[in-house]
Amino acid sequence: MRFKAIGPGGPIHTPRNATFLDTPVMRERIARNPVKRPGRPEEIAAGIRFLWSPAASYVNEAFLVIDGGLTLTGG
């Protein structure tokens, strides 16, 4: 059995949520993120492409967190 999953977060900047990311609450959350910026959709896509690629053919039961390190800080 093969299991691979992505855990996106951080937050991710998109045109739809750009105004929301500029609120005081989200600015504070972004400031706590170790990379000090929101993620980009293409950064999530890169993780998905890796897990779908032949490079991950021996990867099994993986949960790839793509959040800029926010979960490390208790975000």
Predicted model as a PDB file, atoms N, CA, C, CB and O in Angstrom, pLDDT in the B-factor column:
MODEL        1                                                                  
ATOM      1  N   MET A   1       0.838  -1.186   0.000  1.00 56.00           N  
ATOM      2  CA  MET A   1       0.000   0.000   0.000  1.00 56.00           C  
ATOM      3  C   MET A   1       0.881   1.247   0.000  1.00 56.00           C  
ATOM      4  CB  MET A   1      -0.952   0.000   1.217  1.00 56.00           C  
ATOM      5  O   MET A   1       1.849   1.341   0.755  1.00 56.00           O  
ATOM      6  N   ARG A   2       0.531   2.189  -0.849  1.00 73.00           N  
ATOM      7  CA  ARG A   2       1.286   3.440  -0.930  1.00 73.00           C  
ATOM      8  C   ARG A   2       0.412   4.584  -0.470  1.00 73.00           C  
ATOM      9  CB  ARG A   2       1.799   3.694  -2.366  1.00 73.00           C  
ATOM     10  O   ARG A   2      -0.757   4.678  -0.844  1.00 73.00           O  
ATOM     11  N   PHE A   3       0.976   5.442   0.335  1.00 85.00           N  
ATOM     12  CA  PHE A   3       0.255   6.602   0.849  1.00 85.00           C  
ATOM     13  C   PHE A   3       1.178   7.796   0.806  1.00 85.00           C  
ATOM     14  CB  PHE A   3      -0.265   6.357   2.291  1.00 85.00           C  
ATOM     15  O   PHE A   3       2.282   7.758   1.349  1.00 85.00           O  
ATOM     16  N   LYS A   4       0.731   8.856   0.162  1.00 90.00           N  
ATOM     17  CA  LYS A   4       1.494  10.100   0.109  1.00 90.00           C  
ATOM     18  C   LYS A   4       0.498  11.246   0.237  1.00 90.00           C  
ATOM     19  CB  LYS A   4       2.338  10.213  -1.221  1.00 90.00           C  
ATOM     20  O   LYS A   4      -0.551  11.236  -0.407  1.00 90.00           O  
ATOM     21  N   ALA A   5       0.825  12.230   1.067  1.00 93.00           N  
ATOM     22  CA  ALA A   5      -0.074  13.362   1.261  1.00 93.00           C  
ATOM     23  C   ALA A   5       0.715  14.648   1.436  1.00 93.00           C  
ATOM     24  CB  ALA A   5      -0.983  13.128   2.471  1.00 93.00           C  
ATOM     25  O   ALA A   5       1.875  14.637   1.847  1.00 93.00           O  
ATOM     26  N   ILE A   6       0.064  15.746   1.118  1.00 94.00           N  
ATOM     27  CA  ILE A   6       0.629  17.084   1.262  1.00 94.00           C  
ATOM     28  C   ILE A   6      -0.139  17.813   2.364  1.00 94.00           C  
ATOM     29  CB  ILE A   6       0.568  17.877  -0.092  1.00 94.00           C  
ATOM     30  O   ILE A   6      -1.366  17.737   2.421  1.00 94.00           O  
ATOM     31  N   GLY A   7       0.575  18.511   3.228  1.00 93.00           N  
ATOM     32  CA  GLY A   7      -0.039  19.350   4.252  1.00 93.00           C  
ATOM     33  C   GLY A   7       0.319  20.800   3.989  1.00 93.00           C  
ATOM     34  O   GLY A   7       1.297  21.301   4.542  1.00 93.00           O  
ATOM     35  N   PRO A   8      -0.471  21.501   3.135  1.00 91.00           N  
ATOM     36  CA  PRO A   8      -0.145  22.899   2.848  1.00 91.00           C  
ATOM     37  C   PRO A   8      -0.550  23.813   3.991  1.00 91.00           C  
ATOM     38  CB  PRO A   8      -0.824  23.348   1.564  1.00 91.00           C  
ATOM     39  O   PRO A   8      -1.469  23.511   4.752  1.00 91.00           O  
ATOM     40  N   GLY A   9       0.135  24.914   4.100  1.00 86.00           N  
ATOM     41  CA  GLY A   9      -0.226  25.876   5.127  1.00 86.00           C  
ATOM     42  C   GLY A   9       0.722  27.042   5.153  1.00 86.00           C  
ATOM     43  O   GLY A   9       1.639  27.132   4.336  1.00 86.00           O  
ATOM     44  N   GLY A  10       0.506  27.913   6.071  1.00 81.00           N  
ATOM     45  CA  GLY A  10       1.530  28.928   6.248  1.00 81.00           C  
ATOM     46  C   GLY A  10       1.179  30.374   6.321  1.00 81.00           C  
ATOM     47  O   GLY A  10       1.889  31.031   7.083  1.00 81.00           O  
ATOM     48  N   PRO A  11       0.266  30.985   5.710  1.00 90.00           N  
ATOM     49  CA  PRO A  11      -0.711  30.685   4.666  1.00 90.00           C  
ATOM     50  C   PRO A  11      -0.105  30.770   3.271  1.00 90.00           C  
ATOM     51  CB  PRO A  11      -1.890  31.631   4.770  1.00 90.00           C  
ATOM     52  O   PRO A  11       1.074  31.084   3.107  1.00 90.00           O  
ATOM     53  N   ILE A  12      -0.924  30.488   2.284  1.00 93.00           N  
ATOM     54  CA  ILE A  12      -0.511  30.545   0.880  1.00 93.00           C  
ATOM     55  C   ILE A  12      -1.141  31.788   0.248  1.00 93.00           C  
ATOM     56  CB  ILE A  12      -0.932  29.237   0.104  1.00 93.00           C  
ATOM     57  O   ILE A  12      -2.347  32.006   0.361  1.00 93.00           O  
ATOM     58  N   HIS A  13      -0.325  32.589  -0.408  1.00 94.00           N  
ATOM     59  CA  HIS A  13      -0.801  33.811  -1.054  1.00 94.00           C  
ATOM     60  C   HIS A  13      -1.398  33.485  -2.417  1.00 94.00           C  
ATOM     61  CB  HIS A  13       0.346  34.835  -1.199  1.00 94.00           C  
ATOM     62  O   HIS A  13      -0.742  32.886  -3.269  1.00 94.00           O  
ATOM     63  N   THR A  14      -2.635  33.883  -2.608  1.00 94.00           N  
ATOM     64  CA  THR A  14      -3.301  33.761  -3.909  1.00 94.00           C  
ATOM     65  C   THR A  14      -3.998  35.089  -4.196  1.00 94.00           C  
ATOM     66  CB  THR A  14      -4.329  32.557  -3.929  1.00 94.00           C  
ATOM     67  O   THR A  14      -4.211  35.878  -3.275  1.00 94.00           O  
ATOM     68  N   PRO A  15      -4.354  35.350  -5.439  1.00 94.00           N  
ATOM     69  CA  PRO A  15      -5.082  36.590  -5.728  1.00 94.00           C  
ATOM     70  C   PRO A  15      -6.384  36.694  -4.922  1.00 94.00           C  
ATOM     71  CB  PRO A  15      -5.391  36.676  -7.223  1.00 94.00           C  
ATOM     72  O   PRO A  15      -6.793  37.790  -4.537  1.00 94.00           O  
ATOM     73  N   ARG A  16      -7.016  35.577  -4.677  1.00 94.00           N  
ATOM     74  CA  ARG A  16      -8.301  35.587  -3.974  1.00 94.00           C  
ATOM     75  C   ARG A  16      -8.164  35.990  -2.494  1.00 94.00           C  
ATOM     76  CB  ARG A  16      -8.949  34.210  -4.072  1.00 94.00           C  
ATOM     77  O   ARG A  16      -9.066  36.622  -1.945  1.00 94.00           O  
ATOM     78  N   ASN A  17      -7.051  35.631  -1.851  1.00 92.00           N  
ATOM     79  CA  ASN A  17      -6.929  35.942  -0.417  1.00 92.00           C  
ATOM     80  C   ASN A  17      -5.919  37.063  -0.125  1.00 92.00           C  
ATOM     81  CB  ASN A  17      -6.523  34.688   0.343  1.00 92.00           C  
ATOM     82  O   ASN A  17      -5.537  37.244   1.031  1.00 92.00           O  
ATOM     83  N   ALA A  18      -5.483  37.808  -1.127  1.00 93.00           N  
ATOM     84  CA  ALA A  18      -4.467  38.843  -0.936  1.00 93.00           C  
ATOM     85  C   ALA A  18      -4.919  39.905   0.068  1.00 93.00           C  
ATOM     86  CB  ALA A  18      -4.135  39.502  -2.272  1.00 93.00           C  
ATOM     87  O   ALA A  18      -4.120  40.339   0.898  1.00 93.00           O  
ATOM     88  N   THR A  19      -6.168  40.326   0.009  1.00 95.00           N  
ATOM     89  CA  THR A  19      -6.672  41.334   0.945  1.00 95.00           C  
ATOM     90  C   THR A  19      -6.708  40.781   2.366  1.00 95.00           C  
ATOM     91  CB  THR A  19      -8.076  41.808   0.524  1.00 95.00           C  
ATOM     92  O   THR A  19      -6.350  41.479   3.314  1.00 95.00           O  
ATOM     93  N   PHE A  20      -7.134  39.542   2.513  1.00 94.00           N  
ATOM     94  CA  PHE A  20      -7.193  38.902   3.828  1.00 94.00           C  
ATOM     95  C   PHE A  20      -5.806  38.794   4.455  1.00 94.00           C  
ATOM     96  CB  PHE A  20      -7.826  37.512   3.715  1.00 94.00           C  
ATOM     97  O   PHE A  20      -5.661  38.965   5.665  1.00 94.00           O  
ATOM     98  N   LEU A  21      -4.793  38.515   3.653  1.00 94.00           N  
ATOM     99  CA  LEU A  21      -3.434  38.378   4.186  1.00 94.00           C  
ATOM    100  C   LEU A  21      -2.887  39.704   4.702  1.00 94.00           C  
ATOM    101  CB  LEU A  21      -2.504  37.822   3.117  1.00 94.00           C  
ATOM    102  O   LEU A  21      -1.900  39.717   5.438  1.00 94.00           O  
ATOM    103  N   ASP A  22      -3.509  40.816   4.329  1.00 94.00           N  
ATOM    104  CA  ASP A  22      -3.047  42.128   4.773  1.00 94.00           C  
ATOM    105  C   ASP A  22      -3.764  42.599   6.046  1.00 94.00           C  
ATOM    106  CB  ASP A  22      -3.248  43.149   3.661  1.00 94.00           C  
ATOM    107  O   ASP A  22      -3.645  43.766   6.420  1.00 94.00           O  
ATOM    108  N   THR A  23      -4.498  41.717   6.707  1.00 96.00           N  
ATOM    109  CA  THR A  23      -5.157  42.075   7.966  1.00 96.00           C  
ATOM    110  C   THR A  23      -4.146  41.949   9.115  1.00 96.00           C  
ATOM    111  CB  THR A  23      -6.410  41.163   8.222  1.00 96.00           C  
ATOM    112  O   THR A  23      -3.163  41.218   8.995  1.00 96.00           O  
ATOM    113  N   PRO A  24      -4.384  42.653  10.219  1.00 96.00           N  
ATOM    114  CA  PRO A  24      -3.446  42.578  11.352  1.00 96.00           C  
ATOM    115  C   PRO A  24      -3.227  41.147  11.858  1.00 96.00           C  
ATOM    116  CB  PRO A  24      -3.956  43.441  12.495  1.00 96.00           C  
ATOM    117  O   PRO A  24      -2.099  40.770  12.176  1.00 96.00           O  
ATOM    118  N   VAL A  25      -4.284  40.362  11.933  1.00 94.00           N  
ATOM    119  CA  VAL A  25      -4.152  38.982  12.427  1.00 94.00           C  
ATOM    120  C   VAL A  25      -3.249  38.163  11.514  1.00 94.00           C  
ATOM    121  CB  VAL A  25      -5.535  38.309  12.538  1.00 94.00           C  
ATOM    122  O   VAL A  25      -2.385  37.427  11.991  1.00 94.00           O  
ATOM    123  N   MET A  26      -3.443  38.287  10.215  1.00 93.00           N  
ATOM    124  CA  MET A  26      -2.624  37.498   9.285  1.00 93.00           C  
ATOM    125  C   MET A  26      -1.204  38.045   9.190  1.00 93.00           C  
ATOM    126  CB  MET A  26      -3.267  37.477   7.895  1.00 93.00           C  
ATOM    127  O   MET A  26      -0.261  37.271   9.028  1.00 93.00           O  
ATOM    128  N   ARG A  27      -1.035  39.359   9.287  1.00 94.00           N  
ATOM    129  CA  ARG A  27       0.335  39.900   9.288  1.00 94.00           C  
ATOM    130  C   ARG A  27       1.126  39.373  10.478  1.00 94.00           C  
ATOM    131  CB  ARG A  27       0.310  41.441   9.315  1.00 94.00           C  
ATOM    132  O   ARG A  27       2.314  39.076  10.356  1.00 94.00           O  
ATOM    133  N   GLU A  28       0.467  39.258  11.631  1.00 93.00           N  
ATOM    134  CA  GLU A  28       1.129  38.716  12.829  1.00 93.00           C  
ATOM    135  C   GLU A  28       1.476  37.236  12.625  1.00 93.00           C  
ATOM    136  CB  GLU A  28       0.220  38.889  14.082  1.00 93.00           C  
ATOM    137  O   GLU A  28       2.554  36.786  13.013  1.00 93.00           O  
ATOM    138  N   ARG A  29       0.560  36.493  12.020  1.00 90.00           N  
ATOM    139  CA  ARG A  29       0.813  35.068  11.769  1.00 90.00           C  
ATOM    140  C   ARG A  29       1.974  34.899  10.791  1.00 90.00           C  
ATOM    141  CB  ARG A  29      -0.459  34.375  11.216  1.00 90.00           C  
ATOM    142  O   ARG A  29       2.827  34.032  10.980  1.00 90.00           O  
ATOM    143  N   ILE A  30       2.006  35.711   9.765  1.00 92.00           N  
ATOM    144  CA  ILE A  30       3.099  35.648   8.789  1.00 92.00           C  
ATOM    145  C   ILE A  30       4.418  36.012   9.465  1.00 92.00           C  
ATOM    146  CB  ILE A  30       2.824  36.595   7.589  1.00 92.00           C  
ATOM    147  O   ILE A  30       5.450  35.416   9.157  1.00 92.00           O  
ATOM    148  N   ALA A  31       4.401  36.972  10.373  1.00 92.00           N  
ATOM    149  CA  ALA A  31       5.621  37.368  11.090  1.00 92.00           C  
ATOM    150  C   ALA A  31       6.170  36.218  11.938  1.00 92.00           C  
ATOM    151  CB  ALA A  31       5.341  38.588  11.985  1.00 92.00           C  
ATOM    152  O   ALA A  31       7.380  36.142  12.155  1.00 92.00           O  
ATOM    153  N   ARG A  32       5.293  35.312  12.425  1.00 90.00           N  
ATOM    154  CA  ARG A  32       5.738  34.159  13.218  1.00 90.00           C  
ATOM    155  C   ARG A  32       6.306  33.049  12.344  1.00 90.00           C  
ATOM    156  CB  ARG A  32       4.582  33.615  14.047  1.00 90.00           C  
ATOM    157  O   ARG A  32       6.997  32.159  12.840  1.00 90.00           O  
ATOM    158  N   ASN A  33       6.019  33.097  11.043  1.00 90.00           N  
ATOM    159  CA  ASN A  33       6.509  32.069  10.140  1.00 90.00           C  
ATOM    160  C   ASN A  33       8.019  32.241   9.976  1.00 90.00           C  
ATOM    161  CB  ASN A  33       5.783  32.142   8.762  1.00 90.00           C  
ATOM    162  O   ASN A  33       8.481  33.350   9.709  1.00 90.00           O  
ATOM    163  N   PRO A  34       8.795  31.171  10.131  1.00 92.00           N  
ATOM    164  CA  PRO A  34      10.258  31.295  10.016  1.00 92.00           C  
ATOM    165  C   PRO A  34      10.749  31.941   8.719  1.00 92.00           C  
ATOM    166  CB  PRO A  34      10.875  29.942  10.136  1.00 92.00           C  
ATOM    167  O   PRO A  34      11.795  32.591   8.723  1.00 92.00           O  
ATOM    168  N   VAL A  35      10.022  31.780   7.611  1.00 93.00           N  
ATOM    169  CA  VAL A  35      10.476  32.400   6.358  1.00 93.00           C  
ATOM    170  C   VAL A  35       9.932  33.812   6.173  1.00 93.00           C  
ATOM    171  CB  VAL A  35      10.063  31.542   5.176  1.00 93.00           C  
ATOM    172  O   VAL A  35      10.272  34.489   5.203  1.00 93.00           O  
ATOM    173  N   LYS A  36       9.084  34.259   7.106  1.00 93.00           N  
ATOM    174  CA  LYS A  36       8.595  35.651   7.162  1.00 93.00           C  
ATOM    175  C   LYS A  36       7.831  36.101   5.926  1.00 93.00           C  
ATOM    176  CB  LYS A  36       9.748  36.576   7.371  1.00 93.00           C  
ATOM    177  O   LYS A  36       7.857  37.279   5.570  1.00 93.00           O  
ATOM    178  N   ARG A  37       7.158  35.173   5.279  1.00 95.00           N  
ATOM    179  CA  ARG A  37       6.341  35.529   4.111  1.00 95.00           C  
ATOM    180  C   ARG A  37       5.313  34.427   3.882  1.00 95.00           C  
ATOM    181  CB  ARG A  37       7.230  35.737   2.833  1.00 95.00           C  
ATOM    182  O   ARG A  37       5.498  33.302   4.346  1.00 95.00           O  
ATOM    183  N   PRO A  38       4.234  34.740   3.172  1.00 95.00           N  
ATOM    184  CA  PRO A  38       3.297  33.675   2.810  1.00 95.00           C  
ATOM    185  C   PRO A  38       3.908  32.786   1.731  1.00 95.00           C  
ATOM    186  CB  PRO A  38       1.951  34.268   2.323  1.00 95.00           C  
ATOM    187  O   PRO A  38       4.807  33.197   0.997  1.00 95.00           O  
ATOM    188  N   GLY A  39       3.408  31.586   1.657  1.00 95.00           N  
ATOM    189  CA  GLY A  39       3.851  30.686   0.598  1.00 95.00           C  
ATOM    190  C   GLY A  39       3.213  31.051  -0.730  1.00 95.00           C  
ATOM    191  O   GLY A  39       2.312  31.888  -0.798  1.00 95.00           O  
ATOM    192  N   ARG A  40       3.696  30.409  -1.783  1.00 96.00           N  
ATOM    193  CA  ARG A  40       3.152  30.612  -3.119  1.00 96.00           C  
ATOM    194  C   ARG A  40       2.566  29.298  -3.617  1.00 96.00           C  
ATOM    195  CB  ARG A  40       4.243  31.139  -4.095  1.00 96.00           C  
ATOM    196  O   ARG A  40       3.069  28.231  -3.266  1.00 96.00           O  
ATOM    197  N   PRO A  41       1.519  29.352  -4.423  1.00 96.00           N  
ATOM    198  CA  PRO A  41       0.917  28.120  -4.937  1.00 96.00           C  
ATOM    199  C   PRO A  41       1.929  27.205  -5.637  1.00 96.00           C  
ATOM    200  CB  PRO A  41      -0.202  28.464  -5.900  1.00 96.00           C  
ATOM    201  O   PRO A  41       1.838  25.981  -5.545  1.00 96.00           O  
ATOM    202  N   GLU A  42       2.888  27.809  -6.332  1.00 97.00           N  
ATOM    203  CA  GLU A  42       3.867  26.977  -7.040  1.00 97.00           C  
ATOM    204  C   GLU A  42       4.776  26.203  -6.082  1.00 97.00           C  
ATOM    205  CB  GLU A  42       4.714  27.844  -7.960  1.00 97.00           C  
ATOM    206  O   GLU A  42       5.346  25.179  -6.460  1.00 97.00           O  
ATOM    207  N   GLU A  43       4.913  26.688  -4.845  1.00 96.00           N  
ATOM    208  CA  GLU A  43       5.701  25.947  -3.854  1.00 96.00           C  
ATOM    209  C   GLU A  43       4.950  24.693  -3.392  1.00 96.00           C  
ATOM    210  CB  GLU A  43       6.030  26.850  -2.640  1.00 96.00           C  
ATOM    211  O   GLU A  43       5.564  23.656  -3.139  1.00 96.00           O  
ATOM    212  N   ILE A  44       3.645  24.789  -3.285  1.00 96.00           N  
ATOM    213  CA  ILE A  44       2.839  23.608  -2.977  1.00 96.00           C  
ATOM    214  C   ILE A  44       2.881  22.648  -4.159  1.00 96.00           C  
ATOM    215  CB  ILE A  44       1.372  24.003  -2.643  1.00 96.00           C  
ATOM    216  O   ILE A  44       3.032  21.439  -3.985  1.00 96.00           O  
ATOM    217  N   ALA A  45       2.747  23.198  -5.361  1.00 96.00           N  
ATOM    218  CA  ALA A  45       2.774  22.369  -6.571  1.00 96.00           C  
ATOM    219  C   ALA A  45       4.092  21.612  -6.704  1.00 96.00           C  
ATOM    220  CB  ALA A  45       2.547  23.235  -7.810  1.00 96.00           C  
ATOM    221  O   ALA A  45       4.102  20.477  -7.181  1.00 96.00           O  
ATOM    222  N   ALA A  46       5.201  22.219  -6.293  1.00 97.00           N  
ATOM    223  CA  ALA A  46       6.505  21.542  -6.380  1.00 97.00           C  
ATOM    224  C   ALA A  46       6.532  20.300  -5.497  1.00 97.00           C  
ATOM    225  CB  ALA A  46       7.642  22.502  -5.974  1.00 97.00           C  
ATOM    226  O   ALA A  46       7.090  19.275  -5.889  1.00 97.00           O  
ATOM    227  N   GLY A  47       5.939  20.381  -4.311  1.00 95.00           N  
ATOM    228  CA  GLY A  47       5.866  19.205  -3.440  1.00 95.00           C  
ATOM    229  C   GLY A  47       5.005  18.112  -4.042  1.00 95.00           C  
ATOM    230  O   GLY A  47       5.346  16.932  -3.965  1.00 95.00           O  
ATOM    231  N   ILE A  48       3.887  18.503  -4.641  1.00 94.00           N  
ATOM    232  CA  ILE A  48       3.010  17.531  -5.294  1.00 94.00           C  
ATOM    233  C   ILE A  48       3.733  16.877  -6.464  1.00 94.00           C  
ATOM    234  CB  ILE A  48       1.707  18.206  -5.776  1.00 94.00           C  
ATOM    235  O   ILE A  48       3.694  15.657  -6.626  1.00 94.00           O  
ATOM    236  N   ARG A  49       4.398  17.704  -7.287  1.00 95.00           N  
ATOM    237  CA  ARG A  49       5.138  17.137  -8.432  1.00 95.00           C  
ATOM    238  C   ARG A  49       6.196  16.140  -7.968  1.00 95.00           C  
ATOM    239  CB  ARG A  49       5.805  18.260  -9.255  1.00 95.00           C  
ATOM    240  O   ARG A  49       6.386  15.093  -8.586  1.00 95.00           O  
ATOM    241  N   PHE A  50       6.884  16.472  -6.876  1.00 95.00           N  
ATOM    242  CA  PHE A  50       7.887  15.534  -6.372  1.00 95.00           C  
ATOM    243  C   PHE A  50       7.253  14.205  -5.990  1.00 95.00           C  
ATOM    244  CB  PHE A  50       8.618  16.128  -5.168  1.00 95.00           C  
ATOM    245  O   PHE A  50       7.740  13.149  -6.393  1.00 95.00           O  
ATOM    246  N   LEU A  51       6.169  14.243  -5.216  1.00 93.00           N  
ATOM    247  CA  LEU A  51       5.562  12.989  -4.771  1.00 93.00           C  
ATOM    248  C   LEU A  51       4.958  12.189  -5.922  1.00 93.00           C  
ATOM    249  CB  LEU A  51       4.495  13.272  -3.738  1.00 93.00           C  
ATOM    250  O   LEU A  51       4.834  10.968  -5.821  1.00 93.00           O  
ATOM    251  N   TRP A  52       4.584  12.851  -7.007  1.00 92.00           N  
ATOM    252  CA  TRP A  52       4.069  12.153  -8.184  1.00 92.00           C  
ATOM    253  C   TRP A  52       5.182  11.668  -9.107  1.00 92.00           C  
ATOM    254  CB  TRP A  52       3.132  13.059  -8.951  1.00 92.00           C  
ATOM    255  O   TRP A  52       4.942  10.836  -9.982  1.00 92.00           O  
ATOM    256  N   SER A  53       6.375  12.172  -8.923  1.00 94.00           N  
ATOM    257  CA  SER A  53       7.455  11.900  -9.869  1.00 94.00           C  
ATOM    258  C   SER A  53       8.126  10.553  -9.611  1.00 94.00           C  
ATOM    259  CB  SER A  53       8.489  13.005  -9.804  1.00 94.00           C  
ATOM    260  O   SER A  53       7.962   9.965  -8.542  1.00 94.00           O  
ATOM    261  N   PRO A  54       8.879  10.070 -10.593  1.00 94.00           N  
ATOM    262  CA  PRO A  54       9.666   8.855 -10.391  1.00 94.00           C  
ATOM    263  C   PRO A  54      10.691   9.002  -9.258  1.00 94.00           C  
ATOM    264  CB  PRO A  54      10.379   8.484 -11.683  1.00 94.00           C  
ATOM    265  O   PRO A  54      11.107   8.004  -8.671  1.00 94.00           O  
ATOM    266  N   ALA A  55      11.094  10.229  -8.951  1.00 94.00           N  
ATOM    267  CA  ALA A  55      12.052  10.448  -7.866  1.00 94.00           C  
ATOM    268  C   ALA A  55      11.492   9.981  -6.521  1.00 94.00           C  
ATOM    269  CB  ALA A  55      12.432  11.931  -7.789  1.00 94.00           C  
ATOM    270  O   ALA A  55      12.258   9.680  -5.605  1.00 94.00           O  
ATOM    271  N   ALA A  56      10.176   9.920  -6.395  1.00 92.00           N  
ATOM    272  CA  ALA A  56       9.542   9.488  -5.151  1.00 92.00           C  
ATOM    273  C   ALA A  56       8.989   8.067  -5.246  1.00 92.00           C  
ATOM    274  CB  ALA A  56       8.427  10.448  -4.780  1.00 92.00           C  
ATOM    275  O   ALA A  56       8.120   7.684  -4.463  1.00 92.00           O  
ATOM    276  N   SER A  57       9.486   7.296  -6.194  1.00 91.00           N  
ATOM    277  CA  SER A  57       8.938   5.952  -6.396  1.00 91.00           C  
ATOM    278  C   SER A  57       9.165   5.026  -5.196  1.00 91.00           C  
ATOM    279  CB  SER A  57       9.553   5.332  -7.632  1.00 91.00           C  
ATOM    280  O   SER A  57       8.438   4.046  -5.037  1.00 91.00           O  
ATOM    281  N   TYR A  58      10.142   5.313  -4.364  1.00 92.00           N  
ATOM    282  CA  TYR A  58      10.415   4.477  -3.189  1.00 92.00           C  
ATOM    283  C   TYR A  58       9.899   5.114  -1.902  1.00 92.00           C  
ATOM    284  CB  TYR A  58      11.912   4.216  -3.067  1.00 92.00           C  
ATOM    285  O   TYR A  58      10.103   4.581  -0.811  1.00 92.00           O  
ATOM    286  N   VAL A  59       9.232   6.254  -2.038  1.00 92.00           N  
ATOM    287  CA  VAL A  59       8.639   6.942  -0.898  1.00 92.00           C  
ATOM    288  C   VAL A  59       7.279   6.328  -0.625  1.00 92.00           C  
ATOM    289  CB  VAL A  59       8.519   8.475  -1.156  1.00 92.00           C  
ATOM    290  O   VAL A  59       6.468   6.156  -1.535  1.00 92.00           O  
ATOM    291  N   ASN A  60       7.038   5.999   0.633  1.00 91.00           N  
ATOM    292  CA  ASN A  60       5.774   5.386   1.021  1.00 91.00           C  
ATOM    293  C   ASN A  60       5.367   5.934   2.389  1.00 91.00           C  
ATOM    294  CB  ASN A  60       5.888   3.826   1.050  1.00 91.00           C  
ATOM    295  O   ASN A  60       6.217   6.226   3.230  1.00 91.00           O  
ATOM    296  N   GLU A  61       4.073   6.068   2.597  1.00 91.00           N  
ATOM    297  CA  GLU A  61       3.538   6.568   3.862  1.00 91.00           C  
ATOM    298  C   GLU A  61       4.190   7.885   4.257  1.00 91.00           C  
ATOM    299  CB  GLU A  61       3.737   5.536   4.967  1.00 91.00           C  
ATOM    300  O   GLU A  61       4.729   8.025   5.355  1.00 91.00           O  
ATOM    301  N   ALA A  62       4.133   8.850   3.341  1.00 91.00           N  
ATOM    302  CA  ALA A  62       4.755  10.158   3.567  1.00 91.00           C  
ATOM    303  C   ALA A  62       3.696  11.236   3.709  1.00 91.00           C  
ATOM    304  CB  ALA A  62       5.716  10.510   2.421  1.00 91.00           C  
ATOM    305  O   ALA A  62       2.703  11.249   2.980  1.00 91.00           O  
ATOM    306  N   PHE A  63       3.916  12.136   4.651  1.00 93.00           N  
ATOM    307  CA  PHE A  63       3.089  13.332   4.801  1.00 93.00           C  
ATOM    308  C   PHE A  63       4.037  14.514   4.737  1.00 93.00           C  
ATOM    309  CB  PHE A  63       2.255  13.320   6.151  1.00 93.00           C  
ATOM    310  O   PHE A  63       4.779  14.778   5.682  1.00 93.00           O  
ATOM    311  N   LEU A  64       4.009  15.225   3.619  1.00 94.00           N  
ATOM    312  CA  LEU A  64       4.933  16.326   3.369  1.00 94.00           C  
ATOM    313  C   LEU A  64       4.273  17.652   3.774  1.00 94.00           C  
ATOM    314  CB  LEU A  64       5.363  16.356   1.871  1.00 94.00           C  
ATOM    315  O   LEU A  64       3.331  18.104   3.123  1.00 94.00           O  
ATOM    316  N   VAL A  65       4.769  18.265   4.841  1.00 94.00           N  
ATOM    317  CA  VAL A  65       4.236  19.542   5.310  1.00 94.00           C  
ATOM    318  C   VAL A  65       4.965  20.659   4.569  1.00 94.00           C  
ATOM    319  CB  VAL A  65       4.397  19.695   6.866  1.00 94.00           C  
ATOM    320  O   VAL A  65       6.191  20.754   4.611  1.00 94.00           O  
ATOM    321  N   ILE A  66       4.186  21.501   3.889  1.00 95.00           N  
ATOM    322  CA  ILE A  66       4.750  22.632   3.151  1.00 95.00           C  
ATOM    323  C   ILE A  66       4.120  23.886   3.742  1.00 95.00           C  
ATOM    324  CB  ILE A  66       4.482  22.519   1.585  1.00 95.00           C  
ATOM    325  O   ILE A  66       3.075  24.348   3.283  1.00 95.00           O  
ATOM    326  N   ASP A  67       4.773  24.431   4.769  1.00 93.00           N  
ATOM    327  CA  ASP A  67       4.193  25.579   5.471  1.00 93.00           C  
ATOM    328  C   ASP A  67       5.239  26.619   5.866  1.00 93.00           C  
ATOM    329  CB  ASP A  67       3.461  25.108   6.708  1.00 93.00           C  
ATOM    330  O   ASP A  67       4.963  27.484   6.697  1.00 93.00           O  
ATOM    331  N   GLY A  68       6.416  26.549   5.291  1.00 92.00           N  
ATOM    332  CA  GLY A  68       7.453  27.529   5.616  1.00 92.00           C  
ATOM    333  C   GLY A  68       8.015  27.385   7.016  1.00 92.00           C  
ATOM    334  O   GLY A  68       8.732  28.266   7.492  1.00 92.00           O  
ATOM    335  N   GLY A  69       7.695  26.276   7.686  1.00 91.00           N  
ATOM    336  CA  GLY A  69       8.189  26.032   9.042  1.00 91.00           C  
ATOM    337  C   GLY A  69       7.233  26.496  10.125  1.00 91.00           C  
ATOM    338  O   GLY A  69       7.587  26.459  11.303  1.00 91.00           O  
ATOM    339  N   LEU A  70       6.029  26.935   9.764  1.00 87.00           N  
ATOM    340  CA  LEU A  70       5.102  27.482  10.746  1.00 87.00           C  
ATOM    341  C   LEU A  70       4.743  26.453  11.828  1.00 87.00           C  
ATOM    342  CB  LEU A  70       3.836  27.970  10.049  1.00 87.00           C  
ATOM    343  O   LEU A  70       4.613  26.824  12.995  1.00 87.00           O  
ATOM    344  N   THR A  71       4.583  25.197  11.479  1.00 87.00           N  
ATOM    345  CA  THR A  71       4.243  24.194  12.493  1.00 87.00           C  
ATOM    346  C   THR A  71       5.376  23.987  13.471  1.00 87.00           C  
ATOM    347  CB  THR A  71       3.888  22.873  11.837  1.00 87.00           C  
ATOM    348  O   THR A  71       5.137  23.516  14.583  1.00 87.00           O  
ATOM    349  N   LEU A  72       6.585  24.315  13.106  1.00 83.00           N  
ATOM    350  CA  LEU A  72       7.716  24.201  14.029  1.00 83.00           C  
ATOM    351  C   LEU A  72       7.645  25.227  15.145  1.00 83.00           C  
ATOM    352  CB  LEU A  72       9.023  24.355  13.278  1.00 83.00           C  
ATOM    353  O   LEU A  72       8.192  25.018  16.228  1.00 83.00           O  
ATOM    354  N   THR A  73       6.967  26.339  14.878  1.00 69.00           N  
ATOM    355  CA  THR A  73       6.890  27.419  15.848  1.00 69.00           C  
ATOM    356  C   THR A  73       5.605  27.378  16.666  1.00 69.00           C  
ATOM    357  CB  THR A  73       7.003  28.744  15.146  1.00 69.00           C  
ATOM    358  O   THR A  73       5.381  28.242  17.513  1.00 69.00           O  
ATOM    359  N   GLY A  74       4.764  26.382  16.419  1.00 66.00           N  
ATOM    360  CA  GLY A  74       3.483  26.289  17.121  1.00 66.00           C  
ATOM    361  C   GLY A  74       2.417  27.163  16.514  1.00 66.00           C  
ATOM    362  O   GLY A  74       1.378  27.416  17.123  1.00 66.00           O  
ATOM    363  N   GLY A  75       2.693  27.641  15.260  1.00 59.00           N  
ATOM    364  CA  GLY A  75       1.861  28.549  14.507  1.00 59.00           C  
ATOM    365  C   GLY A  75       0.431  28.408  14.651  1.00 59.00           C  
ATOM    366  O   GLY A  75      -0.328  29.154  14.033  1.00 59.00           O  
TER     367      GLY A  75                                                      
ENDMDL                                                                          
END                                                                             
